[in-house]
């Protein structure tokens, strides 16, 4: 896992989330430079929001989900309040079949 430090919550990415991000960047970069920029911009906005206040809706069990503002992606994550850590498990493209949801 890689981690991104913050004054509020630390973000820690699973290997799956890292792979999802790399695949999305590859996909959007093949489509256009603007597409890659838009994806990275929305990802960074979502990550910034998680660092400040990660208490978004529960999707199932303890797993929460945060949608991107205008792109069809969800960030699946869990919050450890005592540790002040957000564990990011997956970045899911919602245009995929819902049966492909990450098995968290």
C-alpha angles and dihedrals in degrees: 000000000000120000136211115208123225139172089239116027126002116229119220120186125209119223087253092055090048090051092047091053093048091049092049092049091049091049095048094042090056090053097047144318088249090054092054091046092049093050093049091045094051092044091052092048091052093047091049089053091050091052091056103036119358097176100114126144123305114245097187135336107336094333116112129195132212119190123214112247099244108356122079098251136118126198111216113205147149128222124222101196098188092050092039089227131138112206109206110204105174146354105217128196104222092207087073122091108281088230085072092064109135113269099240 
